[in-house]
Amino acid sequence: MAALRRITASVLQQLKNLLADEAVPVHPIAVAYDDYGVRNEASDGKRPLRFQWARGNQTEPLFFDFYTWDTAESRKYPDTFLALGTNANPRIVGFPLYLLPQDKECVYLSFKLGNKEGGKNRWFGRGRSSKELRSVEQTNQLAIAIRQALQEAFPSPLFSHPTLSGAWLSLARIPLADLKEPTAPARRTALKTLVFEKLLQAFVIAEKLRDKSLQAVETLAHDEKPAEANPPLSMTTFPLNQILYGPPGTGKTHHTKARAVGIIEGLTDDEVADAYDRGEIRTRFEEYRKSGQIAFVTFHQAFGYEDFVEGIKPLKPDDSGPIQYGVEAGTFKLICIKAVANTLQQSNMPDSGKRDASYLPINSDFDSLYKSFIDYLKNKESSNGKSAIKLNQGGKIVSLVGIDDKDSTLYFRYSGGGNVNQKDHSVSEHHIKSMYEAYNSPAEIKNLKGDSNKKKVNIGSGPVRLLKHVFEELKNFESATAITRHSDIRYTRLADKISEKGKLLRFVLIIDEINRGNVANIFGELITLLEDDKRAGRPEALTVQLPYSKDDFTVPDNLYLLGTMNTADRSVEALDTALRRRFSFTEMLPEPRVIREQVGDNGVVAGVDVARLLEVLNSRLEQLLDRDHCLGHALLLRVADLDGLRAAFQRNILPLLQEYFFGDWGKIGLVLGERFVTTADQTATRHPLAKFGGYDGSGPRERPLYRLTAPASWDATAFQSIYALA
């Protein structure tokens, strides 16, 4: 096989025109595997994209069609994604023609073979749908069986794709000369027939094996449920704390999204790439973020412990009264609470009903929760001799002065009152219960009085601010108790209970630019709790008391921390040593391969090899600086023409080079060359230095000065000059 490259845009268009042209008929086709077969009727010769699919005793129409997926590469080559499907399922499998390889003589009708569950770039593997009973392992075994069967049907040697990974199988060779028009009609008909026949032959093999595998699993499920048909996700598959690090533009933020989805779904990076394209990863990420399983935060110099864990913050003011302050949980504490709530739900609560998991009580119902809350208030007052609840109400302090032992009504009195037995306000249990059933959190309460008038909640005629404050105290107690109780659960007992149900969720906190914040100030005393064996439920689990709320706190073991770190960022000299010891690191390097896949024609735009350009620039930067100060491929992914390349250099490349070399244009010239950096005319632009005793001003005047050439002069030959001698 001669040297391969990705199919060119012109050849791709010729192939698509041939296959989509209904004026070009196809010869009769009949392919079969076991009792599965596909054929076209005589009348279908005038509708060359339509066939009949026989599966045992069932027959249904099968047809090819062309699509454009919502990805950058597919949009670049519209209507070149060939799909095969039925009326019920128009896209059973898809075949991206724009990924085909070619050499100087032929296009190779080929696809990537897989050893694992099907997905992107693999036409016949197909992913495991949510309705199927097959496990991931069973689907992987199916992929191996399909691979073997296809290699027997198409015995040509496997080969490597010029830009994509994996082993590729060729079904047929399509001569370039036969794609060009005008070609004899009979030859074009024969070529079109060949393409569809080979694709359909592979299709029936894969579909028969796939359905046969599914039938076997369904039979097994009917006779006897497998011991582990839906095994729980292992809590040790992925590092609990990890950081992706690398130069600017290497795709760290995108990879955190993909890895977060993988962590939650129990997939490796390769399996995520196989299962989803870029747009689907974004969609999955947003779904998990909205459900609360993923949280995102960016560290910066002003970010602190109060934002991350908890702090005293001003509360949203009411229509009257002075501003109030309270302890509010930060991003880290909130996602810990959600992770703990899910753990407790799976270990203690078989049915959580409709309540949101982020505020799931550890008790089985409101009554037991409220009873625990009342006991807490009584103990708090008896232990320190002070009122357990206080509130500034219209400039006066109102305090809890009594609790009815019969109905748990809370009684409050304004401070400074003459009669110590006076009770100015009361809050009953049924009013708080009504709020608890109506709102998941205090933040949801926008207009309590209005909601009461609409019969959404029953609060009687009590003071609105006092009711809200008591409800907030109850929710804080609920959250704190969930954290404390989780720390007391023995890991082995919890693991056994979860294994029986297999529904324990994973939660991911993404920390972007983790090295830009003051890590010691942000994490504080919680830095120790991040270690694997210090997590809740582990043998060496630790619990700390938070400084503001005085809550006992521990970090759950179904929470994963995923950070990004820009190695060229000088805002923080080094990552905190204590944090470094507790994280695993994955290096993200520039990948010119991605440019070849997504930019221009195999990475070439207007005659400029953009991928080669990036390789040479990074080689020179490594020689002058180090690998931490390179240029990422993402900086050039939006280049579509020469103007786009100029803009990318002006906006992305040159500012980074100025930062890397502290404005030393001489060294920038060593990277870009004389077409981009030139020596200024010394005689025309320099004036003599002023005379000053004790200093010789002749030397600096002779020092060369450098200037950036005009961007308008950066033509294709200028960019080519960067890598011409490399």
Residue pairs with C-beta under 8 A, 6 or more apart in sequence:
1 103
1 108
1 159
2 103
2 104
2 105
3 103
4 101
4 102
4 103
4 108
4 159
4 161
4 162
5 101
5 102
5 103
5 162
5 602
6 98
6 99
6 100
6 101
6 102
6 162
6 163
6 596
6 597
6 601
6 602
7 15
7 97
7 98
7 99
7 100
7 101
7 102
7 107
8 102
8 601
8 602
9 77
9 601
11 102
11 107
11 176
11 179
12 77
12 80
12 97
12 98
12 100
14 179
14 180
14 181
15 97
15 100
15 107
15 174
15 179
16 66
16 79
16 80
16 97
18 24
18 179
18 188
18 191
18 192
19 64
19 66
19 82
19 192
19 195
19 196
20 49
20 66
20 79
22 46
22 47
22 48
22 49
24 48
24 185
24 188
24 189
24 192
25 45
25 46
25 48
25 189
25 192
26 40
26 45
26 48
26 189
26 192
26 193
26 196
27 45
27 189
27 190
27 193
28 39
28 40
28 42
28 45
29 38
29 39
29 40
29 51
29 193
29 196
29 197
29 200
30 37
30 38
30 39
31 37
31 38
31 39
31 197
31 200
31 201
31 204
32 38
32 204
33 149
33 201
33 204
33 205
33 208
34 208
35 54
35 55
35 56
35 208
36 53
36 54
36 55
36 56
36 204
36 207
36 208
36 211
37 53
37 54
37 204
38 51
38 52
38 53
38 54
38 62
38 200
38 203
38 204
39 51
39 52
39 54
40 48
40 50
40 51
40 52
41 52
44 50
44 51
44 52
48 192
48 196
49 63
49 64
49 65
50 61
50 62
50 63
51 61
51 62
51 63
51 200
52 59
52 60
52 61
52 62
53 59
53 60
53 61
53 62
53 86
53 204
55 207
55 211
60 86
60 87
60 88
61 86
61 87
62 84
62 85
62 86
63 84
63 85
63 86
64 82
64 83
64 84
64 196
65 82
65 83
65 85
65 90
66 79
66 80
66 81
66 82
66 83
67 74
67 79
67 81
67 83
67 91
67 94
68 74
68 75
68 78
68 79
68 80
68 81
69 75
69 81
69 277
69 279
70 279
71 277
71 278
71 279
72 278
72 598
72 637
73 96
73 98
73 597
73 598
74 80
74 81
74 96
74 98
76 98
76 598
77 97
77 98
80 96
80 97
80 98
81 94
81 95
81 96
81 97
81 98
82 94
82 95
82 96
82 97
83 90
83 91
83 92
83 93
83 94
83 95
84 91
84 92
84 93
84 94
84 95
84 199
84 200
84 203
85 91
85 92
85 93
86 92
92 126
92 207
93 123
93 124
93 126
93 203
93 206
94 123
95 111
95 123
95 199
96 121
99 121
99 161
99 164
100 107
100 108
100 109
100 110
101 107
101 108
101 110
101 161
101 162
101 168
102 108
102 176
104 176
105 175
105 176
106 173
106 174
106 175
106 176
107 173
107 174
107 176
107 179
108 159
108 168
108 170
108 172
108 173
108 174
109 170
109 171
109 172
109 173
109 174
109 195
109 198
109 199
110 159
110 168
110 169
110 170
110 171
111 121
111 122
111 123
111 124
111 168
111 169
111 171
111 202
112 121
112 122
112 123
112 161
112 164
112 165
112 166
112 167
112 168
113 122
113 147
113 150
113 151
113 158
113 166
113 167
113 168
113 169
114 122
114 125
114 143
114 147
114 166
114 274
115 140
115 143
115 144
115 147
116 125
116 140
116 143
116 270
116 271
116 274
117 125
117 127
117 128
117 136
117 139
117 140
117 143
117 271
117 274
117 275
118 124
118 125
118 126
118 127
118 128
118 139
118 143
118 274
119 125
119 127
119 271
119 273
119 274
119 275
119 276
120 273
120 274
120 275
120 276
120 277
121 164
121 166
121 274
122 166
122 274
123 202
124 146
124 150
124 202
124 203
124 205
124 206
125 143
125 146
125 206
126 206
126 210
127 275
128 134
128 136
128 139
132 214
132 217
133 214
133 217
133 218
133 221
133 229
134 142
134 213
134 214
134 217
135 226
135 228
135 229
135 230
135 231
136 266
138 213
138 217
139 213
141 213
142 209
142 210
142 213
145 209
145 213
146 205
146 206
146 209
146 210
149 205
149 206
149 209
150 169
150 202
150 205
150 206
151 158
151 169
153 201
153 202
153 205
154 169
154 170
154 171
154 198
154 202
156 169
156 170
158 167
158 168
158 169
159 167
159 168
159 170
160 167
160 168
161 168
162 596
162 602
163 593
163 596
163 597
163 602
164 597
171 198
171 199
171 201
171 202
172 194
172 195
172 198
174 191
174 194
174 195
175 191
177 183
178 187
178 188
178 191
179 191
220 226
221 229
230 502
231 502
232 498
232 499
232 501
232 502
232 503
232 504
233 266
233 504
233 506
234 266
235 504
235 557
235 558
237 266
238 262
238 263
238 560
239 560
239 583
239 584
240 530
240 532
240 535
240 557
240 559
240 560
240 561
241 530
241 560
241 561
241 563
241 582
241 583
241 584
242 259
242 560
242 561
242 562
242 563
242 583
242 584
242 585
242 586
243 514
243 562
243 563
243 564
243 565
243 583
243 584
243 585
243 586
244 252
244 255
244 256
244 259
244 562
244 563
244 564
244 565
244 585
244 586
244 588
245 252
245 564
245 565
245 566
245 567
245 585
245 586
245 587
245 588
246 252
246 565
246 566
246 567
246 587
246 588
246 589
246 632
247 566
247 567
247 568
247 589
247 590
247 627
247 628
247 629
247 630
247 631
247 632
248 566
248 568
248 631
248 632
248 635
248 656
249 590
249 631
249 632
249 633
249 634
249 635
249 652
250 588
250 589
250 590
250 591
250 632
250 633
250 634
251 588
251 591
251 594
251 632
251 633
251 634
252 564
252 565
252 566
252 588
253 512
253 564
254 278
254 281
254 634
255 269
255 588
256 510
256 512
256 562
256 564
257 281
257 282
257 285
257 510
258 269
258 272
258 273
258 276
258 281
259 269
259 272
259 562
260 285
260 288
260 294
260 508
260 510
260 560
260 562
261 267
261 272
261 276
261 281
261 284
261 285
261 288
262 268
262 269
262 271
262 272
263 506
263 508
263 560
263 562
264 288
264 293
264 294
264 505
264 506
264 507
264 508
265 272
265 284
267 275
272 281
276 284
285 294
288 294
288 508
289 295
289 296
292 335
292 338
292 356
292 357
292 358
292 507
293 338
293 505
293 506
293 507
293 508
294 507
294 508
294 509
294 510
295 331
295 334
295 335
295 507
295 508
295 509
295 510
296 509
296 510
296 512
297 303
297 308
297 331
297 332
297 509
297 510
297 511
297 512
298 511
298 512
298 513
298 516
299 511
299 512
299 513
299 514
299 515
299 516
299 517
299 519
299 522
300 513
300 516
300 517
301 516
301 517
301 518
301 571
303 517
303 522
304 311
304 518
304 521
304 522
305 311
305 330
305 521
305 522
305 523
305 524
306 312
306 313
306 330
307 330
307 331
307 522
308 330
308 331
308 332
308 522
308 523
309 329
309 330
309 332
309 333
309 523
309 524
309 526
309 546
310 327
310 328
310 329
310 330
310 333
310 546
310 548
310 549
311 327
311 328
311 330
311 548
312 325
312 326
312 327
312 328
312 548
313 325
313 326
313 327
313 328
314 323
314 324
314 325
315 323
315 324
315 325
315 326
317 323
317 324
318 464
318 465
320 394
321 392
321 393
321 394
321 395
321 465
322 392
322 395
324 391
324 392
326 472
327 476
327 548
327 549
329 337
329 479
331 509
332 509
332 526
333 546
333 553
334 358
335 507
335 509
335 559
336 483
336 553
336 555
336 556
336 559
337 358
337 479
337 482
337 483
338 357
338 358
338 507
339 505
339 507
339 556
339 558
339 559
340 482
340 483
340 486
340 536
340 556
341 357
341 358
341 359
341 360
341 482
342 357
342 360
342 504
342 505
342 507
342 558
343 486
343 489
343 494
343 498
343 504
343 537
343 556
343 558
344 360
344 362
344 482
344 485
344 486
344 489
345 352
345 357
345 360
346 497
346 498
346 501
346 503
346 504
347 489
347 494
347 497
347 498
348 362
348 497
349 360
349 364
350 501
352 360
355 361
355 440
356 440
357 505
358 440
358 441
359 440
359 441
359 475
359 478
359 479
360 482
361 369
361 478
361 482
362 369
362 478
362 481
362 482
362 485
363 369
363 372
366 433
366 436
366 437
369 474
369 478
370 408
370 429
370 432
370 433
370 474
371 408
372 477
372 481
373 473
373 474
373 477
373 478
374 403
374 408
376 388
376 477
377 388
377 389
377 400
377 403
377 410
378 388
378 403
380 388
381 387
381 388
381 400
387 399
387 400
387 401
388 400
389 399
389 400
389 410
389 412
389 469
389 470
389 473
390 397
390 398
390 399
390 400
391 397
391 398
391 399
391 412
391 465
391 466
391 469
392 398
393 414
393 463
393 465
393 466
396 414
396 415
396 416
397 414
397 415
398 412
398 413
398 414
398 415
398 424
398 425
398 466
399 412
399 413
399 415
400 410
400 411
400 412
401 411
401 412
401 413
401 423
402 410
402 411
402 423
403 409
403 410
403 411
404 411
407 428
407 429
408 429
409 426
409 427
409 428
409 429
410 426
410 427
410 428
410 470
411 423
411 425
411 426
412 423
412 424
412 425
412 426
412 427
412 466
413 422
413 423
413 424
413 425
414 424
417 424
425 462
425 463
425 466
426 462
427 462
427 466
427 467
427 470
428 460
428 462
430 458
431 458
431 459
431 460
431 462
431 467
432 467
432 470
432 471
432 474
434 457
434 458
434 459
435 445
435 448
435 457
435 459
435 467
435 471
436 471
436 474
438 451
438 456
438 457
439 445
439 457
439 471
441 475
442 468
442 471
442 472
442 475
445 451
445 468
445 471
448 457
448 459
448 464
448 467
448 468
449 459
449 464
451 457
452 458
452 459
459 467
476 549
476 551
479 551
480 549
480 551
480 552
483 551
483 552
483 553
483 554
484 543
484 551
484 552
486 536
486 537
486 554
486 556
487 536
487 537
487 541
487 543
487 552
487 554
489 536
489 537
490 537
491 537
491 538
491 539
491 541
491 557
494 537
498 504
504 558
505 558
506 558
506 559
506 560
507 556
507 558
507 559
507 560
508 559
508 560
508 561
508 562
509 559
509 560
509 561
509 562
510 562
510 563
510 564
511 561
511 562
511 563
511 564
512 563
512 564
513 564
513 565
513 566
513 569
514 563
514 564
514 565
514 575
514 579
515 565
515 566
515 569
515 571
515 572
515 575
516 566
516 569
516 571
516 572
517 572
518 572
519 527
519 575
519 576
519 578
519 579
520 527
520 576
520 578
523 530
523 579
524 547
525 544
526 544
526 553
526 555
527 578
527 579
527 582
528 534
528 542
528 544
529 535
529 542
529 544
529 553
529 554
529 555
530 555
530 561
530 579
530 582
531 582
532 538
532 557
533 539
533 540
533 541
534 540
534 541
534 542
534 555
535 541
535 554
535 555
535 556
535 557
536 543
536 554
536 555
536 556
536 557
537 556
537 557
538 557
541 554
542 554
543 552
543 553
543 554
544 552
544 553
544 554
545 551
545 552
545 553
546 552
546 553
561 583
563 583
565 575
567 628
567 629
568 628
568 629
568 656
568 659
568 660
588 632
589 627
589 630
590 614
590 618
590 630
590 631
590 632
590 633
591 633
592 603
592 611
592 612
592 614
592 615
592 633
593 611
594 633
594 637
595 603
595 610
595 611
595 614
595 633
595 636
595 637
596 602
596 603
596 611
597 603
598 637
599 605
599 610
599 611
599 636
599 637
599 639
599 640
600 606
600 610
600 639
600 640
603 609
603 610
603 611
603 612
604 610
605 639
605 640
605 641
605 642
605 644
605 645
606 641
606 642
606 645
606 716
607 716
607 720
608 642
608 645
608 716
608 719
608 720
609 720
609 723
610 636
610 639
610 645
612 723
612 726
613 636
613 719
613 722
613 723
614 631
614 633
614 636
615 723
615 726
616 722
616 723
616 726
617 631
617 653
617 671
617 672
617 722
618 630
618 631
619 726
620 670
620 671
621 629
621 630
621 631
621 660
621 671
622 630
624 661
624 667
624 670
624 671
625 660
625 661
629 660
631 653
631 656
635 648
635 652
635 653
635 656
636 645
636 648
636 652
638 644
638 648
639 645
639 648
642 715
642 716
645 714
645 719
646 711
646 714
649 711
649 714
650 711
654 668
654 708
657 668
657 671
657 672
658 668
661 667
661 668
665 677
665 706
665 707
665 708
666 677
666 704
666 706
668 676
668 677
668 706
669 676
669 677
669 706
672 722
673 721
673 722
674 721
675 709
675 713
675 714
675 717
675 718
675 721
675 722
676 708
676 709
676 714
676 718
676 722
677 706
677 707
677 708
677 709
678 706
678 707
678 709
679 704
679 705
679 706
679 707
680 704
680 705
680 706
680 707
682 701
682 702
682 704
682 705
685 705
686 701
686 705
688 697
688 701
689 697
689 700
689 701
690 697
691 697
